[in-house]
């Protein structure tokens, strides 16, 4: 596999990871920060905006997954996907933990 496939797979994991909190908060009817809030990423966005943002992240993640030609038999590509997913999840956890203190 070419190097750019791994880059695509890494970002697929990151976008799909970002899908999860926004979708969950949106379908639960909770306000949650998005890039469209004021201030961006810190202020609350409506549940509908969160669901739409989540779905956009899912579409982009799925497209990158397809472009990356990931195979579950290729342990390296699975690992790269997981690293992208995990890094974004950890970054989100640390960032959103601070939102309660603002």
N, C-alpha and C positions, 0 to 999 in steps of 0.2 A: 504494500500500500504506500502511496505517496505521502509526503509530510503534510500537505495541505488537507488530506483526508482526516488526519489526526487533529488538526486545528479545528476543522469543521465539527468533528465529534466532540471535542472539548467544549466548544461553545454550544453545541446541542444540549449537552448535559447542564450547562449553566442556565440556558433559557428555560429548559424544562424544570429545573430546580426553582427558578423564579416564578414559574406558573403556579406552583403549589400554594404558597401563602396567600397570594392575591385571590386565587380562586376560592380557597376555603373561607377567607374573610368575606369575600363578596357574596357567596351563597349563604353565609350565616347572617348576612344583613349588617355586618359591622363596617364602620369606617376604618380605612387603613391607608397609610401613605403610598402614593404613587409619584412618578415623575411629573404628573400634571397638577399636583397639589401646590399650595402656596404656604411656606416655601417648598420647593420641589424635594420630594423624598422624605419630608418631615411632617408637613401638614396633612390633615385627613382628606381622603377622597371618598366619594360615595361608593356604596356597594356595587352599583352598576358599572362605574368607572373601573373598579377593581376587577370585576368579571371580564370586562372588555380587554383590559390590560393583560389579564391572565391568558385569555384566549389568543391574543396576539403573540404572547411569549410561547405558547404551545405550538402555534402554527410555525413560527420561526424556528423553534427547536426541532420540530418534526422535519422541516425542510432541510435544516443543517444535518440532521441525522441521516436523511436520505442521500444528500450530496456527499457526506462522508463515507458512504458505503460501508457502514459498520456491520460487522459479523460477530455473532455471539460465539463463534468458534475461535475468533482471534482474541486471545486474552489481553493483548496490548490495547486494542481498540476499546474493549470493555473497561479496562483500567483507566484509559484516558477519559472516557465518558464519565466514569465514576468520580474521577478527580475534579472534572469540571462541575459536576453536580454538587460534590461535597464542598468545594471551595466557595461556590456561590451561596450554598446553604449556611456555611459558617459565617461568611461576610454578612449575610442578611440577618442572622441571629444576633451578631454583635451590633449591627446598625439599628435594628428594630428594638433591641433591649434599651437603647438610649432614648427612644421616642417617649417612653413613659416618664422620663426625667425632665423633659422639656416643657 
